[in-house]
Amino acid sequence: MKVGYKFCRGCGAETNCADLVSGYCPSCAKVHVARLSEYQRQYEAAVAAGDASASGKIAALISRYEQSERLRLKDARRVK
């Protein structure tokens, strides 16, 4: 691996560190953001429809996603 490059945590591609977003290469970052955006749209639709069960399930998905990211970022800070 060249200096200034790391592997994408999504696809494993060697990527310039300046291009990484939370450890993802630009294409994986787009997919990652799109997934979270879709969760948010589903949550807002469920809340607007008054569907507490669905909004609770989607809120749990978002929470697990956020927890996963916190753990990954915390682990990344420890590695030097």
N, C-alpha and C positions, 0 to 999 in steps of 0.2 A: 504494500500500500504506500502511495506517495505521501509526503508530508503535506498536511492541510486537507487531507481527504479522509472520510469515514464511510462506513457502510450504512446504507439506509436500513432502518429497523423494520421496514415493511417488505421490501423486495430484495434487499441485500446488495444493491448496486453501489459501487464505489462512487461517492459523490463529494464534490468540493464542499468543505464545511460551510462556506459562505452561502451555499444554496440550500442547506438543510433547514427544515422547519420542524422543530421538536423531534429531531432525529430522522425525519422522513425526507426523501428526495422530493423534488417539486411535484412529480406525478402522483406519488403515494400520498403526499400532503393534500392534494386536491380531492382524492378519493376519501381520505380521512375526514376532511372538513365537510364534504358533501354528505357523508353518513351522519355526522352530528347535526347538520342542518336539517336533514330529513327527520331525525328524531324530534327536533324542536318543532317542526311543522306539524308532525303527528300529535305531539303533546298539545300544542295550541288548538288544533282542531278538536281534540277530545275534550279539552276544557270548554271550548265554545259550545260543543254539543251537550255538555253536562254529563259526560260519560266518566264518572269518577274511577271506575275500574280500569278503563283503558288509559286514562291519564296517569293513574298510579303505576301501571306497568311500564309506561313509556318513561315516566320520571325515574323509575328504578333503572332502566336501561341507561339513561343519561347519567345517573349517579354512578353506576358501575364504570361507565366510560371515563368520567371525571376522576374517579378513584384510581383507575388503571393508569391514567396519564400522570397523576401525582406520584404514584409509585415509580413509574418509569423515569420521571424527571428526577426524583430523589435518588434513585439508583445511578443515574447518569452523573449526578454531581459528585458521588463518591468515587467514581472511576476517574483516575487521573493518568 
